[in-house]
Amino acid sequence: MLASFYQNFEQLFDYSEIFPQFCLLLRGWYEAAKQGDKIGNIWKKLRLVVVHSTESYPSLDTNHSPFNVGLAIELPEFNEQQVLNLAKQQGGQVTY
């Protein structure tokens, strides 16, 4: 299995000349994995993880978007205790 992670994906939104093509590339990889042929079986070994922290993103053709396929997992915001625990684990501290 090969995993590919894209964290802070929303930073690509500012690059209108490459954002749609990059999304189409990701969507193409997803669609290739759905094929039942030899090539599709190879693409099934790829796992894409796209992380973005915004609910609004540039408009894309629904057939080109990587946002409307796969499994969407919405994470709740951290509460104060979770922030403090995370800071402690990372050797940091929280200031107010």
Biopython code that builds the backbone (N, CA, C, O; Angstrom):
import numpy as np
from Bio.PDB.StructureBuilder import StructureBuilder

atoms = [
    (1, "MET", "N", (0.841, -1.173, 0.000)),
    (1, "MET", "CA", (0.000, 0.000, 0.000)),
    (1, "MET", "C", (0.893, 1.246, 0.000)),
    (1, "MET", "O", (1.938, 1.278, 0.649)),
    (2, "LEU", "N", (0.471, 2.240, -0.720)),
    (2, "LEU", "CA", (1.133, 3.539, -0.762)),
    (2, "LEU", "C", (0.138, 4.571, -0.261)),
    (2, "LEU", "O", (-0.999, 4.619, -0.730)),
    (3, "ALA", "N", (0.555, 5.392, 0.684)),
    (3, "ALA", "CA", (-0.328, 6.434, 1.218)),
    (3, "ALA", "C", (0.219, 7.798, 0.833)),
    (3, "ALA", "O", (1.426, 8.033, 0.880)),
    (4, "SER", "N", (-0.669, 8.678, 0.457)),
    (4, "SER", "CA", (-0.299, 10.042, 0.100)),
    (4, "SER", "C", (-1.182, 10.983, 0.912)),
    (4, "SER", "O", (-2.409, 10.910, 0.842)),
    (5, "PHE", "N", (-0.547, 11.874, 1.687)),
    (5, "PHE", "CA", (-1.273, 12.775, 2.572)),
    (5, "PHE", "C", (-1.110, 14.213, 2.102)),
    (5, "PHE", "O", (-0.016, 14.624, 1.712)),
    (6, "TYR", "N", (-2.188, 14.970, 2.138)),
    (6, "TYR", "CA", (-2.168, 16.386, 1.769)),
    (6, "TYR", "C", (-2.779, 17.178, 2.914)),
    (6, "TYR", "O", (-4.000, 17.301, 3.017)),
    (7, "GLN", "N", (-1.934, 17.705, 3.757)),
    (7, "GLN", "CA", (-2.381, 18.497, 4.904)),
    (7, "GLN", "C", (-2.405, 19.970, 4.503)),
    (7, "GLN", "O", (-1.620, 20.406, 3.662)),
    (8, "ASN", "N", (-3.306, 20.725, 5.108)),
    (8, "ASN", "CA", (-3.475, 22.153, 4.784)),
    (8, "ASN", "C", (-3.782, 22.339, 3.305)),
    (8, "ASN", "O", (-3.262, 23.250, 2.660)),
    (9, "PHE", "N", (-4.613, 21.485, 2.790)),
    (9, "PHE", "CA", (-4.977, 21.491, 1.377)),
    (9, "PHE", "C", (-5.539, 22.840, 0.942)),
    (9, "PHE", "O", (-5.393, 23.241, -0.213)),
    (10, "GLU", "N", (-6.186, 23.540, 1.884)),
    (10, "GLU", "CA", (-6.802, 24.826, 1.547)),
    (10, "GLU", "C", (-5.782, 25.876, 1.112)),
    (10, "GLU", "O", (-6.159, 26.880, 0.508)),
    (11, "GLN", "N", (-4.516, 25.667, 1.401)),
    (11, "GLN", "CA", (-3.492, 26.621, 0.965)),
    (11, "GLN", "C", (-3.361, 26.629, -0.557)),
    (11, "GLN", "O", (-2.877, 27.605, -1.130)),
    (12, "LEU", "N", (-3.785, 25.558, -1.210)),
    (12, "LEU", "CA", (-3.743, 25.508, -2.675)),
    (12, "LEU", "C", (-4.822, 26.375, -3.319)),
    (12, "LEU", "O", (-4.736, 26.689, -4.506)),
    (13, "PHE", "N", (-5.843, 26.766, -2.540)),
    (13, "PHE", "CA", (-6.952, 27.535, -3.098)),
    (13, "PHE", "C", (-6.481, 28.841, -3.726)),
    (13, "PHE", "O", (-7.096, 29.334, -4.672)),
    (14, "ASP", "N", (-5.400, 29.398, -3.210)),
    (14, "ASP", "CA", (-4.898, 30.681, -3.708)),
    (14, "ASP", "C", (-4.230, 30.567, -5.081)),
    (14, "ASP", "O", (-3.939, 31.587, -5.706)),
    (15, "TYR", "N", (-3.987, 29.362, -5.551)),
    (15, "TYR", "CA", (-3.287, 29.154, -6.816)),
    (15, "TYR", "C", (-4.274, 28.676, -7.878)),
    (15, "TYR", "O", (-4.308, 27.499, -8.234)),
    (16, "SER", "N", (-5.062, 29.605, -8.366)),
    (16, "SER", "CA", (-6.150, 29.252, -9.281)),
    (16, "SER", "C", (-5.670, 28.611, -10.577)),
    (16, "SER", "O", (-6.440, 27.922, -11.246)),
    (17, "GLU", "N", (-4.410, 28.828, -10.940)),
    (17, "GLU", "CA", (-3.910, 28.246, -12.178)),
    (17, "GLU", "C", (-3.574, 26.765, -12.038)),
    (17, "GLU", "O", (-3.531, 26.055, -13.043)),
    (18, "ILE", "N", (-3.333, 26.276, -10.814)),
    (18, "ILE", "CA", (-3.006, 24.853, -10.650)),
    (18, "ILE", "C", (-4.029, 24.087, -9.821)),
    (18, "ILE", "O", (-4.115, 22.864, -9.932)),
    (19, "PHE", "N", (-4.806, 24.782, -8.991)),
    (19, "PHE", "CA", (-5.735, 24.098, -8.091)),
    (19, "PHE", "C", (-6.697, 23.162, -8.831)),
    (19, "PHE", "O", (-6.807, 21.998, -8.446)),
    (20, "PRO", "N", (-7.405, 23.623, -9.888)),
    (20, "PRO", "CA", (-8.349, 22.712, -10.564)),
    (20, "PRO", "C", (-7.665, 21.491, -11.176)),
    (20, "PRO", "O", (-8.198, 20.383, -11.115)),
    (21, "GLN", "N", (-6.493, 21.694, -11.761)),
    (21, "GLN", "CA", (-5.792, 20.570, -12.380)),
    (21, "GLN", "C", (-5.300, 19.569, -11.331)),
    (21, "GLN", "O", (-5.326, 18.360, -11.562)),
    (22, "PHE", "N", (-4.853, 20.076, -10.180)),
    (22, "PHE", "CA", (-4.398, 19.187, -9.114)),
    (22, "PHE", "C", (-5.572, 18.370, -8.571)),
    (22, "PHE", "O", (-5.434, 17.174, -8.311)),
    (23, "CYS", "N", (-6.714, 19.014, -8.403)),
    (23, "CYS", "CA", (-7.905, 18.292, -7.938)),
    (23, "CYS", "C", (-8.322, 17.232, -8.947)),
    (23, "CYS", "O", (-8.716, 16.128, -8.572)),
    (24, "LEU", "N", (-8.232, 17.574, -10.237)),
    (24, "LEU", "CA", (-8.569, 16.607, -11.275)),
    (24, "LEU", "C", (-7.615, 15.418, -11.236)),
    (24, "LEU", "O", (-8.034, 14.280, -11.448)),
    (25, "LEU", "N", (-6.350, 15.669, -10.969)),
    (25, "LEU", "CA", (-5.368, 14.592, -10.833)),
    (25, "LEU", "C", (-5.748, 13.654, -9.686)),
    (25, "LEU", "O", (-5.753, 12.434, -9.851)),
    (26, "LEU", "N", (-6.068, 14.232, -8.522)),
    (26, "LEU", "CA", (-6.458, 13.400, -7.373)),
    (26, "LEU", "C", (-7.712, 12.594, -7.686)),
    (26, "LEU", "O", (-7.792, 11.406, -7.373)),
    (27, "ARG", "N", (-8.690, 13.251, -8.308)),
    (27, "ARG", "CA", (-9.932, 12.568, -8.656)),
    (27, "ARG", "C", (-9.662, 11.449, -9.657)),
    (27, "ARG", "O", (-10.270, 10.382, -9.577)),
    (28, "GLY", "N", (-8.756, 11.689, -10.592)),
    (28, "GLY", "CA", (-8.403, 10.661, -11.565)),
    (28, "GLY", "C", (-7.810, 9.430, -10.909)),
    (28, "GLY", "O", (-8.116, 8.305, -11.303)),
    (29, "TRP", "N", (-6.961, 9.636, -9.906)),
    (29, "TRP", "CA", (-6.389, 8.505, -9.175)),
    (29, "TRP", "C", (-7.480, 7.712, -8.470)),
    (29, "TRP", "O", (-7.462, 6.481, -8.461)),
    (30, "TYR", "N", (-8.437, 8.436, -7.877)),
    (30, "TYR", "CA", (-9.559, 7.777, -7.198)),
    (30, "TYR", "C", (-10.367, 6.952, -8.198)),
    (30, "TYR", "O", (-10.695, 5.795, -7.938)),
    (31, "GLU", "N", (-10.686, 7.561, -9.347)),
    (31, "GLU", "CA", (-11.488, 6.871, -10.358)),
    (31, "GLU", "C", (-10.744, 5.670, -10.940)),
    (31, "GLU", "O", (-11.356, 4.640, -11.222)),
    (32, "ALA", "N", (-9.425, 5.797, -11.119)),
    (32, "ALA", "CA", (-8.631, 4.680, -11.659)),
    (32, "ALA", "C", (-8.703, 3.471, -10.738)),
    (32, "ALA", "O", (-8.717, 2.334, -11.209)),
    (33, "ALA", "N", (-8.749, 3.703, -9.437)),
    (33, "ALA", "CA", (-8.799, 2.600, -8.467)),
    (33, "ALA", "C", (-10.128, 1.847, -8.539)),
    (33, "ALA", "O", (-10.206, 0.691, -8.124)),
    (34, "LYS", "N", (-11.161, 2.486, -9.056)),
    (34, "LYS", "CA", (-12.476, 1.840, -9.151)),
    (34, "LYS", "C", (-12.578, 0.891, -10.338)),
    (34, "LYS", "O", (-13.510, 0.090, -10.409)),
    (35, "GLN", "N", (-11.635, 0.970, -11.268)),
    (35, "GLN", "CA", (-11.674, 0.111, -12.459)),
    (35, "GLN", "C", (-11.340, -1.325, -12.059)),
    (35, "GLN", "O", (-10.530, -1.545, -11.158)),
    (36, "GLY", "N", (-11.938, -2.271, -12.703)),
    (36, "GLY", "CA", (-11.730, -3.681, -12.364)),
    (36, "GLY", "C", (-10.583, -4.337, -13.097)),
    (36, "GLY", "O", (-10.384, -5.546, -12.982)),
    (37, "ASP", "N", (-9.818, -3.552, -13.853)),
    (37, "ASP", "CA", (-8.740, -4.140, -14.637)),
    (37, "ASP", "C", (-7.423, -4.182, -13.862)),
    (37, "ASP", "O", (-7.380, -3.838, -12.681)),
    (38, "LYS", "N", (-6.366, -4.599, -14.524)),
    (38, "LYS", "CA", (-5.055, -4.729, -13.883)),
    (38, "LYS", "C", (-4.551, -3.389, -13.348)),
    (38, "LYS", "O", (-4.026, -3.323, -12.237)),
    (39, "ILE", "N", (-4.707, -2.333, -14.126)),
    (39, "ILE", "CA", (-4.273, -0.998, -13.700)),
    (39, "ILE", "C", (-5.095, -0.545, -12.484)),
    (39, "ILE", "O", (-4.543, 0.023, -11.541)),
    (40, "GLY", "N", (-6.391, -0.792, -12.506)),
    (40, "GLY", "CA", (-7.245, -0.429, -11.377)),
    (40, "GLY", "C", (-6.817, -1.125, -10.095)),
    (40, "GLY", "O", (-6.864, -0.536, -9.015)),
    (41, "ASN", "N", (-6.398, -2.384, -10.216)),
    (41, "ASN", "CA", (-5.939, -3.118, -9.034)),
    (41, "ASN", "C", (-4.667, -2.519, -8.451)),
    (41, "ASN", "O", (-4.448, -2.568, -7.241)),
    (42, "ILE", "N", (-3.831, -1.953, -9.315)),
    (42, "ILE", "CA", (-2.624, -1.279, -8.823)),
    (42, "ILE", "C", (-3.012, -0.004, -8.079)),
    (42, "ILE", "O", (-2.500, 0.264, -6.992)),
    (43, "TRP", "N", (-3.925, 0.789, -8.668)),
    (43, "TRP", "CA", (-4.336, 2.058, -8.045)),
    (43, "TRP", "C", (-5.087, 1.832, -6.732)),
    (43, "TRP", "O", (-5.110, 2.723, -5.883)),
    (44, "LYS", "N", (-5.697, 0.669, -6.548)),
    (44, "LYS", "CA", (-6.404, 0.376, -5.298)),
    (44, "LYS", "C", (-5.463, 0.352, -4.099)),
    (44, "LYS", "O", (-5.904, 0.455, -2.954)),
    (45, "LYS", "N", (-4.181, 0.218, -4.361)),
    (45, "LYS", "CA", (-3.194, 0.186, -3.278)),
    (45, "LYS", "C", (-2.828, 1.575, -2.783)),
    (45, "LYS", "O", (-2.144, 1.711, -1.768)),
    (46, "LEU", "N", (-3.276, 2.608, -3.490)),
    (46, "LEU", "CA", (-2.997, 3.990, -3.093)),
    (46, "LEU", "C", (-4.094, 4.495, -2.165)),
    (46, "LEU", "O", (-5.281, 4.325, -2.442)),
    (47, "ARG", "N", (-3.692, 5.108, -1.077)),
    (47, "ARG", "CA", (-4.636, 5.738, -0.149)),
    (47, "ARG", "C", (-4.357, 7.232, -0.136)),
    (47, "ARG", "O", (-3.237, 7.655, 0.150)),
    (48, "LEU", "N", (-5.347, 8.016, -0.438)),
    (48, "LEU", "CA", (-5.212, 9.470, -0.428)),
    (48, "LEU", "C", (-5.908, 10.021, 0.808)),
    (48, "LEU", "O", (-7.042, 9.653, 1.116)),
    (49, "VAL", "N", (-5.221, 10.898, 1.503)),
    (49, "VAL", "CA", (-5.808, 11.571, 2.654)),
    (49, "VAL", "C", (-5.674, 13.066, 2.407)),
    (49, "VAL", "O", (-4.565, 13.595, 2.340)),
    (50, "VAL", "N", (-6.798, 13.738, 2.272)),
    (50, "VAL", "CA", (-6.811, 15.179, 2.036)),
    (50, "VAL", "C", (-7.379, 15.844, 3.288)),
    (50, "VAL", "O", (-8.512, 15.578, 3.692)),
    (51, "VAL", "N", (-6.575, 16.708, 3.890)),
    (51, "VAL", "CA", (-6.997, 17.399, 5.109)),
    (51, "VAL", "C", (-7.163, 18.878, 4.789)),
    (51, "VAL", "O", (-6.239, 19.530, 4.303)),
    (52, "HIS", "N", (-8.351, 19.395, 5.069)),
    (52, "HIS", "CA", (-8.568, 20.829, 4.880)),
    (52, "HIS", "C", (-9.398, 21.343, 6.045)),
    (52, "HIS", "O", (-10.234, 20.631, 6.602)),
    (53, "SER", "N", (-9.149, 22.581, 6.393)),
    (53, "SER", "CA", (-9.774, 23.126, 7.608)),
    (53, "SER", "C", (-10.758, 24.232, 7.284)),
    (53, "SER", "O", (-10.891, 25.193, 8.042)),
    (54, "THR", "N", (-11.429, 24.105, 6.191)),
    (54, "THR", "CA", (-12.421, 25.105, 5.819)),
    (54, "THR", "C", (-13.612, 24.396, 5.199)),
    (54, "THR", "O", (-13.475, 23.332, 4.595)),
    (55, "GLU", "N", (-14.763, 24.989, 5.354)),
    (55, "GLU", "CA", (-15.955, 24.402, 4.756)),
    (55, "GLU", "C", (-16.203, 24.943, 3.353)),
    (55, "GLU", "O", (-16.918, 24.324, 2.565)),
    (56, "SER", "N", (-15.622, 26.079, 3.043)),
    (56, "SER", "CA", (-15.820, 26.637, 1.708)),
    (56, "SER", "C", (-14.536, 26.500, 0.909)),
    (56, "SER", "O", (-13.444, 26.758, 1.413)),
    (57, "TYR", "N", (-14.679, 26.098, -0.318)),
    (57, "TYR", "CA", (-13.540, 25.958, -1.195)),
    (57, "TYR", "C", (-13.967, 26.366, -2.595)),
    (57, "TYR", "O", (-15.162, 26.421, -2.885)),
    (58, "PRO", "N", (-13.021, 26.647, -3.453)),
    (58, "PRO", "CA", (-13.367, 27.110, -4.803)),
    (58, "PRO", "C", (-14.295, 26.130, -5.513)),
    (58, "PRO", "O", (-14.246, 24.921, -5.288)),
    (59, "SER", "N", (-15.121, 26.673, -6.356)),
    (59, "SER", "CA", (-16.065, 25.863, -7.111)),
    (59, "SER", "C", (-15.330, 24.981, -8.114)),
    (59, "SER", "O", (-14.447, 25.440, -8.839)),
    (60, "LEU", "N", (-15.708, 23.719, -8.138)),
    (60, "LEU", "CA", (-15.123, 22.758, -9.072)),
    (60, "LEU", "C", (-16.241, 21.969, -9.724)),
    (60, "LEU", "O", (-17.308, 21.789, -9.136)),
    (61, "ASP", "N", (-16.001, 21.502, -10.930)),
    (61, "ASP", "CA", (-16.914, 20.577, -11.577)),
    (61, "ASP", "C", (-17.034, 19.360, -10.658)),
    (61, "ASP", "O", (-16.020, 18.826, -10.209)),
    (62, "THR", "N", (-18.251, 18.920, -10.374)),
    (62, "THR", "CA", (-18.433, 17.809, -9.432)),
    (62, "THR", "C", (-17.744, 16.529, -9.905)),
    (62, "THR", "O", (-17.434, 15.660, -9.090)),
    (63, "ASN", "N", (-17.504, 16.403, -11.198)),
    (63, "ASN", "CA", (-16.807, 15.227, -11.713)),
    (63, "ASN", "C", (-15.293, 15.343, -11.571)),
    (63, "ASN", "O", (-14.573, 14.373, -11.809)),
    (64, "HIS", "N", (-14.805, 16.523, -11.186)),
    (64, "HIS", "CA", (-13.364, 16.740, -11.032)),
    (64, "HIS", "C", (-12.957, 16.907, -9.577)),
    (64, "HIS", "O", (-11.768, 16.890, -9.260)),
    (65, "SER", "N", (-13.919, 17.065, -8.704)),
    (65, "SER", "CA", (-13.626, 17.373, -7.307)),
    (65, "SER", "C", (-13.227, 16.139, -6.502)),
    (65, "SER", "O", (-13.865, 15.092, -6.610)),
    (66, "PRO", "N", (-12.169, 16.262, -5.691)),
    (66, "PRO", "CA", (-11.827, 15.170, -4.782)),
    (66, "PRO", "C", (-12.626, 15.247, -3.479)),
    (66, "PRO", "O", (-12.493, 14.377, -2.618)),
    (67, "PHE", "N", (-13.459, 16.292, -3.331)),
    (67, "PHE", "CA", (-14.174, 16.511, -2.078)),
    (67, "PHE", "C", (-15.502, 15.774, -1.981)),
    (67, "PHE", "O", (-16.084, 15.709, -0.898)),
    (68, "ASN", "N", (-15.990, 15.225, -3.067)),
    (68, "ASN", "CA", (-17.294, 14.570, -3.010)),
    (68, "ASN", "C", (-17.199, 13.054, -3.236)),
    (68, "ASN", "O", (-18.176, 12.417, -3.628)),
    (69, "VAL", "N", (-16.023, 12.491, -2.988)),
    (69, "VAL", "CA", (-15.831, 11.038, -3.092)),
    (69, "VAL", "C", (-15.097, 10.552, -1.842)),
    (69, "VAL", "O", (-14.553, 11.348, -1.076)),
    (70, "GLY", "N", (-15.093, 9.267, -1.656)),
    (70, "GLY", "CA", (-14.362, 8.716, -0.517)),
    (70, "GLY", "C", (-15.135, 8.876, 0.780)),
    (70, "GLY", "O", (-16.356, 9.037, 0.776)),
    (71, "LEU", "N", (-14.425, 8.833, 1.864)),
    (71, "LEU", "CA", (-15.001, 8.911, 3.202)),
    (71, "LEU", "C", (-14.641, 10.244, 3.829)),
    (71, "LEU", "O", (-13.467, 10.543, 4.051)),
    (72, "ALA", "N", (-15.651, 11.034, 4.112)),
    (72, "ALA", "CA", (-15.426, 12.334, 4.765)),
    (72, "ALA", "C", (-15.543, 12.146, 6.276)),
    (72, "ALA", "O", (-16.506, 11.552, 6.763)),
    (73, "ILE", "N", (-14.578, 12.644, 6.997)),
    (73, "ILE", "CA", (-14.583, 12.566, 8.456)),
    (73, "ILE", "C", (-14.495, 13.984, 8.989)),
    (73, "ILE", "O", (-13.503, 14.681, 8.779)),
    (74, "GLU", "N", (-15.534, 14.395, 9.673)),
    (74, "GLU", "CA", (-15.541, 15.742, 10.247)),
    (74, "GLU", "C", (-15.118, 15.643, 11.708)),
    (74, "GLU", "O", (-15.731, 14.926, 12.500)),
    (75, "LEU", "N", (-14.078, 16.361, 12.046)),
    (75, "LEU", "CA", (-13.564, 16.334, 13.414)),
    (75, "LEU", "C", (-14.115, 17.513, 14.203)),
    (75, "LEU", "O", (-14.168, 18.632, 13.692)),
    (76, "PRO", "N", (-14.524, 17.271, 15.439)),
    (76, "PRO", "CA", (-14.996, 18.383, 16.267)),
    (76, "PRO", "C", (-13.819, 19.247, 16.719)),
    (76, "PRO", "O", (-12.670, 18.806, 16.719)),
    (77, "GLU", "N", (-14.126, 20.470, 17.099)),
    (77, "GLU", "CA", (-13.079, 21.342, 17.627)),
    (77, "GLU", "C", (-12.594, 20.804, 18.963)),
    (77, "GLU", "O", (-13.345, 20.158, 19.693)),
    (78, "PHE", "N", (-11.315, 21.078, 19.281)),
    (78, "PHE", "CA", (-10.772, 20.678, 20.572)),
    (78, "PHE", "C", (-11.391, 21.518, 21.674)),
    (78, "PHE", "O", (-11.659, 22.706, 21.497)),
    (79, "ASN", "N", (-11.615, 20.869, 22.830)),
    (79, "ASN", "CA", (-12.013, 21.655, 23.985)),
    (79, "ASN", "C", (-10.739, 22.115, 24.702)),
    (79, "ASN", "O", (-9.635, 21.733, 24.312)),
    (80, "GLU", "N", (-10.887, 22.922, 25.733)),
    (80, "GLU", "CA", (-9.725, 23.496, 26.412)),
    (80, "GLU", "C", (-8.809, 22.425, 26.988)),
    (80, "GLU", "O", (-7.588, 22.541, 26.882)),
    (81, "GLN", "N", (-9.371, 21.389, 27.594)),
    (81, "GLN", "CA", (-8.558, 20.333, 28.196)),
    (81, "GLN", "C", (-7.768, 19.581, 27.125)),
    (81, "GLN", "O", (-6.614, 19.218, 27.357)),
    (82, "GLN", "N", (-8.359, 19.344, 25.976)),
    (82, "GLN", "CA", (-7.653, 18.656, 24.894)),
    (82, "GLN", "C", (-6.487, 19.502, 24.378)),
    (82, "GLN", "O", (-5.422, 18.970, 24.066)),
    (83, "VAL", "N", (-6.689, 20.803, 24.290)),
    (83, "VAL", "CA", (-5.613, 21.705, 23.858)),
    (83, "VAL", "C", (-4.468, 21.670, 24.861)),
    (83, "VAL", "O", (-3.301, 21.606, 24.473)),
    (84, "LEU", "N", (-4.795, 21.711, 26.136)),
    (84, "LEU", "CA", (-3.766, 21.675, 27.174)),
    (84, "LEU", "C", (-2.999, 20.352, 27.147)),
    (84, "LEU", "O", (-1.774, 20.336, 27.267)),
    (85, "ASN", "N", (-3.721, 19.254, 26.989)),
    (85, "ASN", "CA", (-3.071, 17.936, 26.915)),
    (85, "ASN", "C", (-2.154, 17.833, 25.699)),
    (85, "ASN", "O", (-1.040, 17.319, 25.796)),
    (86, "LEU", "N", (-2.621, 18.316, 24.571)),
    (86, "LEU", "CA", (-1.804, 18.275, 23.357)),
    (86, "LEU", "C", (-0.553, 19.131, 23.517)),
    (86, "LEU", "O", (0.538, 18.711, 23.132)),
    (87, "ALA", "N", (-0.699, 20.307, 24.073)),
    (87, "ALA", "CA", (0.456, 21.180, 24.288)),
    (87, "ALA", "C", (1.459, 20.509, 25.226)),
    (87, "ALA", "O", (2.666, 20.568, 24.992)),
    (88, "LYS", "N", (0.967, 19.883, 26.269)),
    (88, "LYS", "CA", (1.840, 19.202, 27.225)),
    (88, "LYS", "C", (2.591, 18.051, 26.553)),
    (88, "LYS", "O", (3.791, 17.882, 26.772)),
    (89, "GLN", "N", (1.898, 17.267, 25.743)),
    (89, "GLN", "CA", (2.524, 16.140, 25.045)),
    (89, "GLN", "C", (3.614, 16.607, 24.089)),
    (89, "GLN", "O", (4.593, 15.896, 23.862)),
    (90, "GLN", "N", (3.446, 17.794, 23.533)),
    (90, "GLN", "CA", (4.404, 18.314, 22.561)),
    (90, "GLN", "C", (5.476, 19.198, 23.204)),
    (90, "GLN", "O", (6.306, 19.783, 22.509)),
    (91, "GLY", "N", (5.450, 19.288, 24.525)),
    (91, "GLY", "CA", (6.461, 20.062, 25.234)),
    (91, "GLY", "C", (6.247, 21.569, 25.160)),
    (91, "GLY", "O", (7.181, 22.347, 25.359)),
    (92, "GLY", "N", (5.021, 21.973, 24.876)),
    (92, "GLY", "CA", (4.697, 23.395, 24.776)),
    (92, "GLY", "C", (3.791, 23.814, 25.905)),
    (92, "GLY", "O", (3.487, 23.033, 26.808)),
    (93, "GLN", "N", (3.371, 25.040, 25.842)),
    (93, "GLN", "CA", (2.422, 25.532, 26.826)),
    (93, "GLN", "C", (1.451, 26.484, 26.155)),
    (93, "GLN", "O", (1.741, 27.056, 25.104)),
    (94, "VAL", "N", (0.318, 26.639, 26.765)),
    (94, "VAL", "CA", (-0.734, 27.497, 26.209)),
    (94, "VAL", "C", (-0.762, 28.785, 27.002)),
    (94, "VAL", "O", (-0.788, 28.768, 28.233)),
    (95, "THR", "N", (-0.756, 29.893, 26.298)),
    (95, "THR", "CA", (-0.896, 31.191, 26.958)),
    (95, "THR", "C", (-2.216, 31.802, 26.550)),
    (95, "THR", "O", (-2.685, 31.605, 25.429)),
    (96, "TYR", "N", (-2.806, 32.534, 27.453)),
    (96, "TYR", "CA", (-4.110, 33.157, 27.184)),
    (96, "TYR", "C", (-3.956, 34.633, 26.996)),
    (96, "TYR", "O", (-4.942, 35.331, 26.760)),
]
sb = StructureBuilder()
sb.init_structure("model")
sb.init_model(0)
sb.init_chain("A")
sb.init_seg("    ")
for serial, (resi, resn, name, xyz) in enumerate(atoms, 1):
    if name == "N":
        sb.init_residue(resn, " ", resi, " ")
    sb.init_atom(name, np.array(xyz, "f"), 0.0, 1.0, " ", f" {name:<3s}", serial, name[0])
structure = sb.get_structure()
